[in-house]
């Protein structure tokens, strides 16, 4: 076999031991694959993408795999074991950068047909093929594993089809092969949601044939080659699901469920995937064949293009944290204030493996924060031991003793400068050398907060978003005396707790709240004009927002909205909507939104009660809502609140849920045309007042 038999190796442990990076092995004809045969006649194919930390199925890797398959066809081994040479994963999927290079549907079809030919040729090899999977096995990586006869999972492995998050569905045969291998509804659910399944769940589904610790991999391989590993046989229920009437009924339910979370007019991929399954008449091979055209059509949609853009925005934000060098990881965090934000920040940090001391003057408030963390562990389906470990790391602190030992102290007390300064006066003398002091303020300029500190260089803003466990964005807020060492530690900390850092200047409202507040206030003005809140929210969700501005204001809290609006009104030289008196009265009365059960809506069991009205409102309702946000985004970009338009788009998507399929507010504005945005603002200014006056940045960008 290409002269690659390892005759000097006496056993399999030695056979796989010498594998080196493929591109650095002079005897290896391929950059991304290594092929060896052990003395027992079993071939080992190691996937090892050159100059990369993880494996991706690029076009180059697939072309080389085709050459590998040709070699295996001409000189057949006893069996084949497919493994990754990377330390932490099997394969994370396709090379998404290449998606951007495809600009016609014919080009997409040609590439997909070629990729399918390689996969089908691999599947047809006339000997037993065993995939051994450790770490992440996603997208194209999972599809590659599916062409093997057996899959052995190593404890800790995870599996998934995340393509739906890019506006796509599996494209390397994963649709037909997955519904043939496991319960078709389970397979479709994996593909429709993009959610991953862990090792034990994968075994129970039948996605893998065995689950073993690394030390038992060889035994499992022997069992697979000997035909002793069993395939989970489809039960009566699975067979019934593939009959026509049942399949049509299930397909209808799948569409309804998908549409509730991803409207088909904005996100066509779920519907296309259900169409594939429903129209295949229970024939996985027919589904596999039709996959090429369906995937190719989706790849060229604006939705997929923009979601791919969002993926790279996310990667750019991750690199801000991962590129920091020479910073020691934090091990101990001290959080001051155990309320809704502080308690959840503390819980999230404990969930990420840090020791956390949580200070509050009232023990019962800390107790509630601990209970919320326990509930979060349950929601994540953590085992009893793991949950206990998280709660053991979350330590109540009524004396600030934890501040003396912490690497990072995070203040999360009410949005009052005097209260925050009082906290700093208490805690700054306790900080150990090198520790940083962070504030979770959502709008107060840091240049004001740092004025009474002995060492203002150690203060930085770490602005989390609610709910902390779900919102990925973390604004890293700078000020004029921020130390570079503090800034670097803040960036590294964001990555450590799996959050996306976005550096912003410490001006009022920073970026996200400054851009979001005019949008929320305009909804209040529209209500003041007599437009129903349900109508306003429906206009926003029709545009693609995850929830409408009225509901969002209730979720944020009307008191917080009012506080930020007052801060921006006094701190910015820009006209803002006037807060209606009835809104101030609601806040004064204590009707603050979701947290009190009543605000702009009445809330029951965590859901707003909305009237069943179908009025559409004025024709320009969407622009009335959207334009104040776009205008403020341009102002932030022009003033240098944030570095560039890409980071701004990422921040607004991951911090507010701005319609991801539109690629972000600045990307949307660019596609719409800056001139059109400016003209629309000018028209609205004539009709509704100076708050719509176009920012000068629109003229500069025309």
C-alpha positions in Angstrom: 0.0 0.0 0.0 2.0 2.9 -1.4 5.0 1.4 0.4 3.6 2.6 3.7 3.6 -0.7 5.6 5.3 -0.3 9.0 7.3 -3.6 9.0 9.3 -2.5 12.0 6.4 -2.2 14.4 5.4 -5.2 16.4 2.0 -4.1 17.7 -0.7 -1.5 17.2 0.4 0.7 20.1 3.7 1.2 18.3 2.0 1.4 14.9 0.1 4.6 15.8 2.8 6.0 18.0 5.2 7.4 15.4 2.5 9.5 13.6 3.7 13.0 13.1 2.2 16.1 11.5 1.3 15.0 8.0 2.9 18.0 6.3 6.2 17.5 8.1 6.6 13.8 7.3 8.8 13.4 4.2 7.6 9.9 3.5 3.9 10.9 3.5 2.4 11.9 0.1 -0.4 13.9 1.7 -0.6 17.1 3.7 -3.8 16.3 5.7 -3.8 12.5 6.0 -1.5 9.8 7.1 -2.0 6.2 6.1 -0.2 3.3 7.8 -0.7 -0.4 8.1 0.2 -2.3 11.3 1.5 -5.8 11.3 -2.0 -7.3 11.8 -3.1 -5.9 8.5 -5.3 -3.1 9.9 -4.8 0.2 8.2 -4.8 3.4 10.3 -5.9 6.6 8.6 -5.1 9.7 10.6 -6.8 13.0 9.8 -4.3 15.8 10.6 -5.0 19.1 8.8 -1.7 20.8 8.1 -0.9 24.0 10.1 -4.2 23.9 12.0 -5.3 23.2 15.6 -8.4 21.4 14.5 -9.4 19.3 11.5 -11.8 20.8 8.9 -13.0 19.2 5.7 -11.6 21.7 3.1 -11.6 21.0 -0.6 -7.9 20.2 -0.4 -8.6 17.6 2.4 -11.4 16.0 0.4 -9.3 15.8 -2.8 -6.5 14.1 -0.8 -9.0 11.8 0.8 -10.1 10.7 -2.7 -6.4 9.8 -3.4 -6.3 7.9 -0.1 -9.4 5.9 -1.1 -7.9 5.1 -4.5 -4.8 3.7 -2.6 -7.1 1.6 -0.4 -9.0 0.3 -3.4 -5.8 -0.9 -5.1 -4.2 -2.5 -2.0 -6.9 -3.6 0.4 -6.2 -3.9 4.1 -7.9 -6.2 6.5 -9.8 -3.3 7.9 -9.5 0.5 8.4 -9.5 2.7 11.5 -10.2 6.4 11.0 -8.9 8.7 13.7 -7.9 12.3 14.3 -4.3 13.2 15.1 -5.5 16.4 16.8 -5.5 16.3 20.6 -8.9 17.7 21.3 -11.2 16.9 18.5 -12.1 14.6 15.6 -13.3 17.2 13.1 -15.3 20.4 13.5 -16.9 20.4 10.0 -16.4 22.0 6.7 -14.0 24.8 5.9 -16.6 27.6 6.1 -14.2 30.1 4.5 -14.7 28.2 1.2 -18.4 28.9 1.3 -17.7 32.5 0.6 -15.9 31.7 -2.6 -18.8 30.0 -4.2 -20.9 32.5 -6.2 -23.1 30.4 -8.5 -25.5 27.5 -7.9 -23.7 25.5 -10.6 -20.4 25.9 -8.8 -22.0 24.8 -5.6 -23.5 21.7 -7.2 -20.2 20.8 -8.8 -18.4 21.0 -5.5 -21.1 19.1 -3.6 -21.3 16.3 -6.3 -17.5 15.9 -6.1 -17.6 15.7 -2.3 -20.5 13.2 -2.3 -18.5 11.1 -4.8 -15.6 10.9 -2.3 -17.9 10.0 0.6 -19.7 7.4 -1.4 -16.5 5.9 -2.7 -15.2 5.7 0.9 -18.4 4.1 2.1 -18.2 1.4 -0.7 -14.7 0.2 0.3 -15.0 -3.6 0.6 -13.7 -4.0 4.2 -14.7 -3.0 7.7 -14.2 0.7 8.4 -14.2 2.0 12.0 -14.2 5.6 13.1 -12.8 6.3 16.5 -14.1 9.7 17.7 -12.8 11.8 20.5 -13.7 15.5 21.3 -15.9 17.4 18.9 -17.3 15.7 15.9 -19.5 18.2 14.1 -21.0 18.8 10.7 -18.9 17.3 7.9 -16.8 15.5 10.6 -19.9 13.6 11.7 -20.9 13.0 8.1 -17.4 11.5 7.5 -17.8 9.3 10.5 -21.2 8.1 9.2 -19.7 6.7 6.1 -17.9 4.1 8.3 -19.4 0.8 9.3 -18.8 1.4 13.0 -18.3 4.4 15.2 -16.5 4.1 18.6 -16.9 7.1 20.9 -14.3 8.0 23.5 -15.7 9.4 26.7 -16.2 13.1 26.4 -17.0 13.1 22.7 -19.8 15.3 21.4 -21.7 15.1 18.1 -23.8 17.5 16.1 -25.0 19.0 12.9 -24.6 22.8 13.3 -25.3 23.6 9.7 -28.7 25.0 10.4 -27.0 27.8 12.3 -25.5 28.9 9.0 -28.8 28.8 7.2 -28.0 25.3 5.7 -28.5 21.6 6.4 -25.9 18.8 6.2 -24.4 18.5 2.7 -22.1 15.6 2.7 -24.7 12.9 2.9 -25.6 13.5 6.6 -29.3 13.9 5.9 -29.9 10.4 4.4 -27.3 8.6 6.4 -28.5 9.9 9.8 -32.2 9.1 9.3 -31.2 5.6 8.1 -28.9 5.0 11.1 -31.0 6.3 14.0 -34.6 7.2 14.8 -35.5 9.6 12.0 -37.3 12.1 14.3 -34.2 12.2 16.5 -32.0 12.6 13.5 -34.2 15.4 12.1 -34.3 17.1 15.5 -30.5 17.1 15.6 -30.3 18.7 12.2 -33.2 21.1 12.7 -31.9 22.5 16.0 -28.1 22.3 15.5 -27.8 21.1 19.1 -25.0 18.7 20.1 -25.4 15.4 21.8 -22.9 14.2 24.4 -21.3 10.8 24.4 -23.9 8.8 26.5 -26.8 10.3 24.6 -25.1 9.5 21.3 -24.7 5.9 22.4 -28.4 5.6 23.4 -29.5 7.0 20.1 -27.3 4.5 18.2 -25.2 7.2 16.7 -22.1 5.4 18.0 -21.8 1.6 18.5 -19.6 1.7 21.6 -18.5 4.2 24.2 -15.2 3.5 25.9 -12.3 5.2 27.7 -9.2 5.8 25.6 -7.5 2.8 27.2 -10.2 0.4 25.9 -10.2 1.7 22.3 -8.1 -1.2 20.9 -10.5 -3.7 22.4 -13.5 -1.9 20.9 -11.7 -1.8 17.5 -11.1 -5.6 17.7 -14.8 -6.2 18.5 -15.9 -4.0 15.5 -13.6 -5.8 13.1 -14.8 -9.1 14.3 -18.4 -8.0 13.8 -19.1 -8.2 17.5 -20.3 -4.6 17.9 -24.0 -4.4 17.4 -26.0 -1.8 15.5 -29.0 -0.5 17.3 -31.9 -1.8 15.3 -34.8 0.5 14.4 -37.9 -0.3 16.4 -41.5 -0.4 15.3 -41.9 3.3 16.1 -39.0 4.2 13.8 -40.4 2.1 11.0 -43.9 3.6 11.5 -42.4 7.1 11.2 -41.2 6.4 7.7 -44.6 5.4 6.4 -46.4 8.0 4.3 -49.3 9.2 6.6 -47.1 9.3 9.8 -44.3 11.0 7.9 -46.6 13.7 6.5 -48.1 14.3 10.0 -44.7 14.5 11.7 -43.4 16.8 8.9 -46.2 19.2 9.5 -45.4 19.3 13.2 -41.7 19.8 12.5 -42.5 22.8 10.2 -44.8 24.3 12.8 -42.2 24.0 15.6 -39.3 25.3 13.4 -41.4 28.2 12.2 -42.2 29.3 15.7 -38.5 29.8 16.3 -37.2 30.6 12.8 -39.8 32.1 10.5 -39.5 30.4 7.1 -39.5 33.7 5.2 -36.3 34.6 7.0 -34.8 31.2 7.6 -35.6 28.8 4.7 -33.3 25.9 5.7 -35.5 24.1 8.3 -38.4 24.0 5.8 -36.1 22.7 3.0 -34.7 20.0 5.3 -38.2 18.8 6.2 -39.1 18.8 2.5 -36.1 16.6 1.9 -37.2 14.0 4.4 -40.9 14.2 3.6 -40.5 13.8 -0.2 -38.0 10.9 0.1 -40.8 8.5 0.7 -38.9 6.8 3.5 -35.9 6.2 1.1 -32.7 7.5 2.7 -30.8 7.1 -0.6 -33.3 9.3 -2.3 -32.9 11.9 0.4 -29.1 11.7 0.1 -29.3 12.3 -3.6 -31.6 15.3 -3.3 -29.4 16.8 -0.6 -27.0 18.3 -3.2 -29.5 20.6 -5.0 -31.2 21.6 -1.7 -27.9 22.5 0.0 -26.6 24.3 -3.1 -29.8 26.5 -3.3 -29.5 27.4 0.4 -25.8 28.3 0.1 -26.6 31.1 -2.2 -29.4 32.7 -0.2 -29.0 36.0 1.6 -29.8 34.3 4.9 -27.0 31.8 4.6 -24.5 34.5 3.4 -25.4 36.7 6.3 -25.3 33.8 8.9 -21.9 32.8 7.6 -20.9 36.4 8.1 -22.2 36.3 11.7 -20.0 33.1 12.2 -16.9 35.0 11.2 -17.9 38.0 13.3 -18.1 35.6 16.3 -14.7 34.2 15.5 -13.2 37.7 15.3 -14.6 38.5 18.7 -13.3 35.3 20.1 -9.8 36.1 18.8 -9.8 39.3 20.8 -9.6 37.1 23.9 -7.6 34.2 22.6 -4.8 36.4 21.1 -3.9 37.8 24.6 -0.5 36.5 25.6 1.3 36.4 28.9 -1.8 36.9 31.1 -2.2 34.4 34.0 -5.7 33.0 34.1 -8.0 34.1 36.9 -8.8 31.5 39.5 -10.8 33.5 42.0 -13.6 36.0 41.3 -15.2 38.2 44.0 -18.7 39.5 43.1 -20.2 42.4 45.0 -24.0 42.4 44.9 -26.0 39.2 44.7 -29.0 40.7 42.9 -30.3 39.6 39.5 -27.1 40.5 37.6 -24.5 40.0 40.3 -25.8 36.7 41.4 -26.0 35.4 37.9 -22.6 36.6 37.0 -21.2 34.8 40.1 -23.1 31.6 39.1 -21.9 31.7 35.6 -18.3 32.1 36.7 -18.6 29.2 39.1 -20.1 27.1 36.2 -16.9 27.9 34.2 -14.7 26.4 37.0 -13.7 29.5 38.9 -13.8 29.9 42.7 -16.3 32.7 43.4 -17.1 34.6 46.6 -20.4 36.4 46.4 -20.9 39.4 48.7 -24.2 40.9 49.8 -25.3 42.5 53.0 -28.4 40.2 53.0 -27.8 36.5 53.3 -31.2 35.7 51.9 -30.3 37.5 48.6 -27.2 35.4 48.3 -29.3 32.3 49.0 -31.6 33.2 46.1 -28.6 33.6 43.8 -27.3 30.1 44.8 -30.7 28.7 44.1 -30.7 30.2 40.6 -27.3 28.7 40.0 -28.6 25.3 41.1 -31.5 25.7 38.7 -29.1 26.6 35.9 -27.1 23.4 36.6 -30.4 21.4 36.4 -31.3 23.1 33.1 -27.9 22.1 31.7 -28.6 18.5 32.8 -25.5 18.3 35.0 -25.0 15.3 37.1 -25.2 15.4 40.9 -21.4 15.4 41.4 -20.8 18.2 38.8 -23.7 20.3 40.2 -22.3 19.9 43.7 -18.8 21.0 42.5 -20.3 24.2 40.9 -22.2 25.0 44.1 -19.1 24.3 46.3 -17.2 26.9 44.2 -19.9 29.5 44.8 -19.1 30.8 48.3 -21.4 33.2 50.3 -19.4 36.1 51.7 -20.9 38.6 54.1 -17.5 40.3 55.1 -15.7 40.9 51.8 -13.0 38.4 52.9 -13.0 37.0 49.3 -11.9 40.4 47.9 -8.4 39.9 49.5 -7.8 36.8 47.5 -9.6 37.5 44.2 -7.9 38.1 40.9 -10.9 40.0 39.7 -13.5 41.9 41.8 -16.7 42.6 39.9 -19.0 45.2 41.3 -22.7 44.8 40.4 -24.6 47.1 42.7 -27.4 49.5 41.7 -26.8 52.1 39.0 -26.0 55.0 41.3 -22.6 56.7 41.2 -22.6 57.4 44.9 -23.3 53.7 45.8 -20.6 52.5 43.5 -18.0 54.9 44.8 -18.8 53.9 48.3 -18.2 50.2 47.4 -14.9 51.2 45.8 -13.8 53.0 48.9 -14.4 49.9 50.9 -12.9 47.3 48.6 -10.0 49.0 46.9 -7.7 48.8 50.0 -8.4 45.0 50.2 -7.2 44.2 46.6 -4.1 42.2 46.2 -1.4 43.3 43.8 -2.3 42.7 40.2 -6.0 42.3 41.0 -8.4 44.2 38.8 -11.6 46.0 39.8 -14.5 45.7 37.3 -17.8 47.3 37.2 -20.9 45.9 35.6 -22.5 49.3 35.1 -24.7 49.4 32.0 -24.5 53.1 31.3 -22.4 55.2 33.7 -19.2 56.7 32.1 -16.1 55.2 33.7 -14.3 58.5 33.6 -16.8 59.5 36.3 -16.6 56.3 38.3 -12.8 56.2 38.6 -12.4 59.8 40.0 -12.0 58.8 43.6 -9.9 55.6 43.2 -6.4 55.5 44.5 -5.3 53.5 41.4 -7.8 54.1 38.6 -5.7 52.1 36.2 -7.1 48.9 37.6 -10.7 49.8 37.0 -12.4 48.4 33.9 -16.0 47.9 32.8 -17.2 44.3 32.3 -20.8 44.9 31.1 -22.7 41.6 31.1 -26.1 41.3 29.5 -29.3 39.7 30.9 -29.8 36.7 31.1 -26.1 36.2 31.8 -26.1 32.5 31.0 -27.5 33.0 27.5 -26.2 36.4 26.3 -22.7 35.9 24.8 -21.6 39.5 24.6 -19.4 41.1 27.2 -18.6 44.8 26.7 -15.1 45.6 27.8 -15.4 49.3 28.8 -12.4 51.6 28.7 -11.7 55.0 30.2 -8.9 57.5 30.0 -6.8 56.1 32.9 -7.2 52.4 32.2 -4.0 50.4 32.5 -3.0 48.2 29.5 -2.4 45.3 31.9 -5.9 45.6 33.3 -7.3 45.8 29.8 -5.5 42.6 28.7 -6.6 40.7 31.8 -10.2 41.8 31.1 -10.0 40.4 27.5 -8.5 37.2 28.6 -11.1 36.8 31.4 -13.9 37.2 28.7 -12.5 34.2 26.8 -12.0 32.2 30.0 -15.7 32.4 30.9 -16.8 31.8 27.2 -18.0 35.3 26.5 -17.4 37.5 23.4 -15.4 40.6 24.3 -16.2 43.9 22.6 -14.0 46.8 23.5 -15.9 50.1 23.8 -15.2 53.5 25.1 -16.7 54.5 28.5 -19.1 57.2 27.1 -22.7 57.2 28.4 -24.5 53.9 27.5 -21.4 52.5 25.8 -22.5 50.9 22.6 -25.4 48.4 23.1 -27.5 50.3 25.5 -26.9 53.6 23.7 -28.1 52.1 20.4 -30.9 50.1 22.0 -32.5 52.8 24.1 -33.8 55.0 21.3 -35.4 51.9 19.8 -37.1 51.1 23.1 -38.2 54.7 23.7 -39.6 55.0 20.2 -41.9 52.1 21.0 -43.1 54.0 24.1 -43.8 57.1 21.9 -45.7 54.9 19.5 -47.8 53.5 22.3 -48.4 57.1 23.5 -49.8 57.8 20.0 -52.3 55.0 20.5 -50.7 52.1 18.7 -51.2 48.8 20.5 -48.1 47.2 22.0 -48.8 43.9 20.2 -48.8 45.8 16.9 -45.5 47.4 17.7 -43.9 44.1 18.7 -45.3 42.3 15.7 -43.6 44.8 13.3 -40.3 44.2 15.0 -40.5 40.4 15.0 -41.6 40.5 11.3 -38.4 42.4 10.6 -36.6 39.6 12.3 -36.0 40.7 15.9 -36.2 37.8 18.5 -38.8 39.8 20.4 -40.5 43.2 20.1 -39.3 46.4 21.8 -42.3 46.5 24.2 -41.8 43.0 25.4 -38.0 43.6 25.6 -38.4 46.8 27.7 -40.4 44.7 30.2 -37.7 42.0 30.2 -35.0 44.5 30.8 -37.0 46.3 33.4 -38.8 49.7 32.9 -36.8 51.2 35.8 -33.5 50.3 34.1 -34.8 51.6 30.7 -35.8 54.9 32.4 -32.4 55.2 34.2 -30.4 54.6 31.0 -32.7 57.0 29.1 -32.0 59.7 31.7 -28.3 59.1 31.7 -28.2 59.3 27.9 -30.4 62.4 27.8 -28.1 64.3 30.1 -24.8 62.9 28.8 -25.2 63.0 25.1 -25.4 65.9 22.7 -28.1 64.1 20.7 -31.9 64.5 20.7 -33.7 61.6 22.3 -37.4 60.7 22.4 -39.3 62.2 25.3 -40.3 59.7 28.0 -44.1 59.6 28.2 -45.4 60.6 31.7 -47.5 57.4 32.0 -44.2 55.4 31.7 -42.7 57.4 34.6 -45.9 56.8 36.6 -45.7 53.1 36.0 -42.1 53.0 37.3 -43.0 55.1 40.3 -45.9 52.7 41.1 -43.5 49.7 41.0 -44.8 48.2 37.7 -41.4 47.5 36.4 -42.1 44.7 33.9 -41.4 40.9 34.0 -39.6 41.0 37.4 -42.7 42.4 39.1 -45.3 40.6 37.0 -46.7 43.8 35.5 -45.3 46.5 33.3 -46.3 47.3 29.7 -47.7 43.8 29.7 -49.1 41.6 32.5 -46.7 38.6 33.0 -47.8 35.1 34.0 -45.4 32.1 34.4 -42.7 34.1 32.7 -44.8 35.0 29.6 -46.5 38.3 28.6 -50.2 38.2 28.1 -50.9 39.8 24.7 -54.2 40.8 23.2 -55.2 38.9 20.1 -55.3 42.0 17.8 -54.3 42.0 14.1 -54.0 45.7 13.4 -51.0 46.5 11.3 -50.3 50.1 12.3 -48.9 52.8 10.0 -47.0 51.8 6.9 -43.7 53.2 8.2 -44.0 51.5 11.6 -40.9 49.4 11.1 -38.8 52.3 10.1 -40.1 54.4 13.0 -38.7 51.7 15.3 -35.5 50.8 13.4 -34.2 54.1 12.2 -33.4 55.6 15.7 -31.3 52.4 16.4 -29.4 52.6 13.1 -28.8 56.3 13.5 -27.3 55.8 16.9 -25.1 53.0 15.6 -23.7 55.3 13.0 -23.1 57.9 15.7 -21.2 55.4 17.8 -19.1 54.3 14.8 -18.3 57.9 13.8 -17.4 58.9 17.4 -15.1 55.9 17.8 -17.2 54.3 20.6 -16.3 51.0 18.9 -13.4 50.2 16.6 -15.2 49.2 13.4 -18.5 48.3 11.7 -17.9 44.6 11.9 -17.5 44.6 15.7 -20.5 46.9 16.0 -22.6 44.4 14.0 -21.3 41.5 16.2 -22.1 43.4 19.4 -25.6 44.2 18.3 -26.3 40.7 17.2 -24.9 39.0 20.3 -26.0 41.7 22.7 -29.5 42.5 21.5 -30.4 39.7 19.1 -30.5 42.1 16.1 -31.9 39.9 13.3 -28.9 37.6 12.6 -30.0 36.8 9.1 -29.6 40.5 8.2 -25.9 40.4 9.2 -26.0 43.3 11.7 -27.3 46.9 11.7 -24.5 48.4 9.7 -24.4 45.6 7.2 -28.2 45.9 6.8 -27.8 49.7 6.3 -25.1 49.1 3.7 -27.2 46.7 1.8 -30.2 49.0 2.0 -28.0 51.9 1.0 -26.7 54.6 3.3 -28.3 57.2 1.0 -31.7 55.5 1.5 -31.2 55.4 5.3 -30.3 59.0 5.4 -33.4 60.0 3.2 -35.7 57.9 5.4 -34.4 59.6 8.5 -34.8 63.1 6.9 -38.4 62.3 6.0 -39.1 61.0 9.5 -37.5 64.1 11.0 -39.9 66.3 9.1 -42.9 64.2 10.3 -41.9 63.4 13.9 -39.2 65.7 15.1 -35.5 66.3 15.4 -34.7 63.0 17.1 -34.7 61.5 13.6 -32.1 64.0 12.3 -29.5 61.9 10.3 -26.1 61.6 11.9 -23.3 63.2 9.9 -21.8 59.8 9.4 -24.4 58.8 6.8 -23.2 61.6 4.5 -19.5 60.7 4.8 -20.3 57.1 3.9 -22.3 57.8 0.8 
